[in-house]
Amino acid sequence: MVHHRVVLRLLDRALIGALLLLALLLLGVNAARASGQIVPSVGLTHPVDGDDQTQISGGLAVRGTILPLLMGEIGASYRNDEFFGGALDVRQWPVTASLYVTPIPAVYAGGGVGWYHTTFDYEDETGIPNSTSEEFGVHLGGGLQIPVLPMASLDLGGRYVFMQDQEARLVPEKFDPDFWTTSIGLAIKF
């Protein structure tokens, strides 16, 4: 069991290193081409296995053209979901890296990976201590950009995030932390 934890920690560190390397590459490409975007956004998230409530989320992404018809993105966001009738509150700060195909400039579709820093807050009455974990996940998604100004577009996006099932300390079962998210943002060109 200890060996398994060591391997997971090494994978987490490798993922963080890969995300940082991708960010540096994107920044270098953007500096050379000056064709990047910064995208602040708000969105709605809906957990697959939660209390059937849609929650508001927020995010910030940096995008840049890597090759013709290929765009890269580094993003961070915040989301919060409740499980088991509010006895478990799950707060998450994902940091993601994505590659999108852009068949036409206004449409993008693709996927990526993410590091999900997750805090599990249990109600005091449960007697279960709160905990924090870092998990790996993958996502698929896409979006549409509608020009509103010469240097800005309305960005409508969506993605589905796949994560490993989580152990629930509240009841002796697992729950599925996968979720859908949709967002609206303003893609500001730089």
C-alpha positions as a Python dict, from the first residue, in 0.01 Angstrom:
ca = {
    (1, 'M'): (0, 0, 0),
    (2, 'V'): (289, 239, 77),
    (3, 'H'): (440, 162, -264),
    (4, 'H'): (109, 255, -430),
    (5, 'R'): (108, 596, -255),
    (6, 'V'): (468, 666, -360),
    (7, 'V'): (382, 588, -722),
    (8, 'L'): (76, 817, -708),
    (9, 'R'): (284, 1101, -561),
    (10, 'L'): (542, 1056, -837),
    (11, 'L'): (267, 1061, -1100),
    (12, 'D'): (123, 1379, -945),
    (13, 'R'): (463, 1547, -957),
    (14, 'A'): (520, 1431, -1315),
    (15, 'L'): (180, 1574, -1414),
    (16, 'I'): (257, 1909, -1249),
    (17, 'G'): (594, 1917, -1427),
    (18, 'A'): (430, 1836, -1761),
    (19, 'L'): (168, 2110, -1708),
    (20, 'L'): (439, 2364, -1627),
    (21, 'L'): (640, 2261, -1934),
    (22, 'L'): (332, 2294, -2154),
    (23, 'A'): (260, 2638, -2003),
    (24, 'L'): (614, 2753, -2079),
    (25, 'L'): (590, 2620, -2434),
    (26, 'L'): (257, 2795, -2487),
    (27, 'L'): (394, 3121, -2351),
    (28, 'G'): (698, 3091, -2578),
    (29, 'V'): (483, 3020, -2882),
    (30, 'N'): (252, 3308, -2792),
    (31, 'A'): (540, 3549, -2747),
    (32, 'A'): (669, 3457, -3093),
    (33, 'R'): (329, 3477, -3267),
    (34, 'A'): (143, 3724, -3042),
    (35, 'S'): (-180, 3535, -3103),
    (36, 'G'): (-293, 3439, -2756),
    (37, 'Q'): (-607, 3484, -2552),
    (38, 'I'): (-686, 3524, -2186),
    (39, 'V'): (-1032, 3394, -2097),
    (40, 'P'): (-1199, 3475, -1764),
    (41, 'S'): (-1524, 3281, -1731),
    (42, 'V'): (-1817, 3180, -1512),
    (43, 'G'): (-1992, 2853, -1551),
    (44, 'L'): (-2229, 2591, -1424),
    (45, 'T'): (-2112, 2251, -1302),
    (46, 'H'): (-2322, 1945, -1245),
    (47, 'P'): (-2182, 1635, -1072),
    (48, 'V'): (-2272, 1295, -1210),
    (49, 'D'): (-2321, 1142, -864),
    (50, 'G'): (-2403, 1447, -649),
    (51, 'D'): (-2723, 1581, -495),
    (52, 'D'): (-2857, 1674, -840),
    (53, 'Q'): (-2770, 2041, -793),
    (54, 'T'): (-2603, 2262, -1049),
    (55, 'Q'): (-2344, 2495, -897),
    (56, 'I'): (-2172, 2812, -1017),
    (57, 'S'): (-1800, 2792, -1093),
    (58, 'G'): (-1534, 3039, -1203),
    (59, 'G'): (-1222, 3006, -1412),
    (60, 'L'): (-934, 3168, -1595),
    (61, 'A'): (-753, 3027, -1898),
    (62, 'V'): (-468, 3127, -2128),
    (63, 'R'): (-487, 3001, -2486),
    (64, 'G'): (-253, 3016, -2779),
    (65, 'T'): (-213, 2886, -3132),
    (66, 'I'): (48, 2608, -3143),
    (67, 'L'): (13, 2508, -3509),
    (68, 'P'): (-241, 2594, -3775),
    (69, 'L'): (-570, 2436, -3664),
    (70, 'L'): (-430, 2349, -3317),
    (71, 'M'): (-473, 2556, -2999),
    (72, 'G'): (-334, 2490, -2651),
    (73, 'E'): (-482, 2604, -2320),
    (74, 'I'): (-372, 2621, -1957),
    (75, 'G'): (-655, 2690, -1713),
    (76, 'A'): (-750, 2705, -1348),
    (77, 'S'): (-1093, 2716, -1188),
    (78, 'Y'): (-1292, 2669, -867),
    (79, 'R'): (-1599, 2453, -809),
    (80, 'N'): (-1805, 2327, -514),
    (81, 'D'): (-2050, 2034, -491),
    (82, 'E'): (-2253, 1867, -215),
    (83, 'F'): (-2304, 1493, -170),
    (84, 'F'): (-2515, 1276, 64),
    (85, 'G'): (-2775, 1541, 146),
    (86, 'G'): (-2515, 1806, 232),
    (87, 'A'): (-2319, 1587, 475),
    (88, 'L'): (-2017, 1611, 241),
    (89, 'D'): (-1907, 1935, 75),
    (90, 'V'): (-1644, 1887, -199),
    (91, 'R'): (-1444, 2194, -305),
    (92, 'Q'): (-1208, 2166, -599),
    (93, 'W'): (-936, 2378, -761),
    (94, 'P'): (-847, 2212, -1094),
    (95, 'V'): (-544, 2313, -1301),
    (96, 'T'): (-579, 2179, -1654),
    (97, 'A'): (-392, 2160, -1985),
    (98, 'S'): (-587, 2112, -2309),
    (99, 'L'): (-528, 2076, -2681),
    (100, 'Y'): (-805, 2183, -2916),
    (101, 'V'): (-852, 2133, -3288),
    (102, 'T'): (-985, 2451, -3453),
    (103, 'P'): (-1135, 2350, -3790),
    (104, 'I'): (-1263, 2707, -3827),
    (105, 'P'): (-1148, 2995, -3606),
    (106, 'A'): (-1480, 3021, -3420),
    (107, 'V'): (-1509, 2649, -3323),
    (108, 'Y'): (-1280, 2434, -3107),
    (109, 'A'): (-1297, 2075, -2981),
    (110, 'G'): (-1052, 1850, -2799),
    (111, 'G'): (-944, 1733, -2459),
    (112, 'G'): (-675, 1733, -2198),
    (113, 'V'): (-557, 1642, -1852),
    (114, 'G'): (-582, 1804, -1512),
    (115, 'W'): (-459, 1806, -1157),
    (116, 'Y'): (-755, 1835, -918),
    (117, 'H'): (-681, 1967, -568),
    (118, 'T'): (-989, 1855, -374),
    (119, 'T'): (-1102, 1931, -18),
    (120, 'F'): (-1361, 1707, 148),
    (121, 'D'): (-1551, 1892, 425),
    (122, 'Y'): (-1778, 1670, 636),
    (123, 'E'): (-2051, 1801, 865),
    (124, 'D'): (-1936, 1816, 1228),
    (125, 'E'): (-2213, 1575, 1331),
    (126, 'T'): (-2055, 1295, 1123),
    (127, 'G'): (-1738, 1290, 1335),
    (128, 'I'): (-1534, 1236, 1019),
    (129, 'P'): (-1225, 1458, 984),
    (130, 'N'): (-1194, 1680, 678),
    (131, 'S'): (-930, 1586, 424),
    (132, 'T'): (-760, 1711, 109),
    (133, 'S'): (-632, 1515, -188),
    (134, 'E'): (-477, 1570, -527),
    (135, 'E'): (-617, 1361, -811),
    (136, 'F'): (-554, 1323, -1183),
    (137, 'G'): (-838, 1356, -1435),
    (138, 'V'): (-899, 1384, -1807),
    (139, 'H'): (-1156, 1587, -1996),
    (140, 'L'): (-1321, 1620, -2337),
    (141, 'G'): (-1489, 1936, -2455),
    (142, 'G'): (-1520, 2218, -2698),
    (143, 'G'): (-1675, 2552, -2762),
    (144, 'L'): (-1769, 2839, -2984),
    (145, 'Q'): (-1633, 3193, -2999),
    (146, 'I'): (-1859, 3475, -3118),
    (147, 'P'): (-1675, 3803, -3201),
    (148, 'V'): (-1814, 4103, -3012),
    (149, 'L'): (-1522, 4349, -3051),
    (150, 'P'): (-1209, 4349, -3269),
    (151, 'M'): (-1000, 4219, -2977),
    (152, 'A'): (-1261, 4015, -2786),
    (153, 'S'): (-1503, 3728, -2841),
    (154, 'L'): (-1779, 3575, -2635),
    (155, 'D'): (-1658, 3223, -2547),
    (156, 'L'): (-1920, 2950, -2493),
    (157, 'G'): (-1766, 2622, -2380),
    (158, 'G'): (-1842, 2288, -2225),
    (159, 'R'): (-1654, 1983, -2106),
    (160, 'Y'): (-1700, 1650, -1935),
    (161, 'V'): (-1440, 1555, -1671),
    (162, 'F'): (-1355, 1191, -1599),
    (163, 'M'): (-1203, 1112, -1258),
    (164, 'Q'): (-1139, 800, -1049),
    (165, 'D'): (-1418, 692, -816),
    (166, 'Q'): (-1372, 827, -462),
    (167, 'E'): (-1418, 643, -133),
    (168, 'A'): (-1691, 798, 80),
    (169, 'R'): (-1611, 789, 453),
    (170, 'L'): (-1975, 868, 527),
    (171, 'V'): (-2114, 540, 400),
    (172, 'P'): (-1924, 227, 297),
    (173, 'E'): (-1941, 293, -75),
    (174, 'K'): (-1772, 478, -356),
    (175, 'F'): (-1908, 777, -543),
    (176, 'D'): (-1838, 899, -894),
    (177, 'P'): (-1679, 1248, -893),
    (178, 'D'): (-1718, 1296, -1273),
    (179, 'F'): (-1890, 1621, -1371),
    (180, 'W'): (-2017, 1831, -1658),
    (181, 'T'): (-1933, 2197, -1684),
    (182, 'T'): (-2051, 2471, -1917),
    (183, 'S'): (-1908, 2820, -1921),
    (184, 'I'): (-1940, 3163, -2071),
    (185, 'G'): (-1639, 3388, -2088),
    (186, 'L'): (-1473, 3673, -2267),
    (187, 'A'): (-1176, 3571, -2484),
    (188, 'I'): (-949, 3876, -2489),
    (189, 'K'): (-678, 3864, -2757),
    (190, 'F'): (-323, 3977, -2685),
}
